[in-house]
């Protein structure tokens, strides 16, 4: 019996040992499976259970003006989000949040009572609201920092800049045009949670972090000039009872837009309640009959083609001229007899212009209209540019030819007009207008810089000079229509315009609704600034020379007195050499080079391409006070090389290490 017991005990022990061995092997196998075979999968699952990842938009790049002033930037603002599973009393939380965030209580409750683990409640709230939300200490409700677009100057250049949506994507203007460049890539905000789902602390995962690769935008706009243009335009619109207005300032030699204004404006920081019509950049998107501002291009084309000469005279029929079945009259019931070509411009004769167009013929006239850029988009870096309306030459009747001569029956845009007048100012060379100077990276190192682009040679330099002389007389003569645009001690070349607005409901031009304008440039013998002013349907002073010309004068005087004081004196230069340079530039489609003799101590030296040390050495030798911006080699300077030195012997030079 004892032997059997011992035998049974041995069997029992062996069985237990086998059982524990099998259990041990099973545990080892399970551990191997968990730790090795399924380790990565379980690790990922654990991370999902204990961490939460929230995608956030990156900060958008800054938009600067030409002087480095911020026109659009990003600031961090608090957004409110929630985990509904953590909120014990959704009704009470909804009431609290609705009062703080000024939102509908029921709308918040529907979100909090939902099945989701994450919801947005409010994006980019005010700092005061954020403090109240934080102090409310509602379990399951969190504050997250998000970038918010901010326009520090409010309405300034709003139509150019545009604005962004709630997801910080560009919706209008340059914000939309360069959205991909400005917005960069989304960031990921990661935080850890305990077993109950309560957030513990932010968790930075270097492997998940996305490097911010956005760029900054540098414009040709000068915010100071933009401000004075908007101010004067707004005052004119209000004082004349106009429906709106447009003004553009351009460098005629480069095509750089220094200011572009629309009235009425809007504040891109708060677009709620603003109708989309207010966002429209009418300076590029609206087409209209140019009226008498179109006459300089007719005269320029006819002179350039050798069809007319300044001394030619045209009988203006004492104010009433019949073309086919249409009677053409002078504006304001004027009556002129025989006028020379310069007088046709000075007195803005419709009949004289019509007779020049008849002599020129529709083929040549249409050809020069296209050469000046009408009927085609300029290619400026803005969405929504219109190309105007230039009907095929084959469809022109005698009446069409006669009326287009004084700016009726053709539609143009404001950007086309100022580009065309700048071609006359620029020795006959049409420049492509541009508004983006270049891009910089996050460290403001130059990534890309744009240079002036020649479109084509429209008229000869000699023709441009002759037309400029005529336009100077329009302003300078005591009986010229543009006399209200005169600027003291500076020769101004310009042209007035008053165009009737076409009434589509009646199929005729309105006698009451007009668009007044003035376009010009200065100094006439070395143009550096071109300005266009348009007032839409003024109720008082319905003539371009009375309503728009004074606005041109006010803007021009302030530019001279405050920002470009060095252009009152005219530099000495070789006209023949300048003409040759312009022609070569036009043929090769490159900007004309500026040649400056650095041994000439009467003009500003050319610093471009020099190092900071070389720049300072030359400036010191000339007693020039130079201010330095950036590092590397000089890429830009103001005043420009070749500008006569004045009492204010100072120059700002910008340097960059990029090509």
ABEGO torsion letter per residue (X at the ends): XAAAAAAAAAAAAAAAAAAAAAAAAAAAAAAAAAAAAAAAAAAAAAAAAABBBBBBBBBBBBBBBAAGBBABBBBBBBBBBBBAAABABAAAAAAAAAAAAGBBAAAAAAAAABABABBBABBGBBAAAAAAAAAAGBBGBBBBBBBBBBBAAEABGAAAAEBBBAAGBBABEAAAAAAAAAAEBBBBBBBBBBAAGBBABBBBBAAABBBBABBBBBBABBAAAAAAAAAAAAAAAAAAGBAEBBBBBBBAAAGBBABBBBOBBBBAABABGBBAAAABBAAAABBBBAEAAAAAAAAAAAAAAGABBAABBBBAGGGBBBBEABBBBBBGGBBBBBBBAAAAAAAGBAAAAAAAAAAAEAAAAAAAAAAAGBGBBAGBBBBGBBAEBBBBAAABBAAAAAAAAAGBGBBBBAAAAAAAAAAAAAGGBBBBBBABAEBBBAAGBBABBBBBBBABBABBAAAAAAAAAAAAAAAABAABAAAAABBBGBBBBBBBBBBBBBBAAAGBBBAABBBBBBBBBOBAABBABBBBBBBBGBABGABAAAAAAAAAAAAAAAAAAAABAAAABBBBBBAAAAAAAAAAAAAAGBBBBBBBBAABAABBBBABGBBAAAAAAAAAAAGBBBBBBEBEBBABBOBBBGBBBBABBBBBBBBBABX
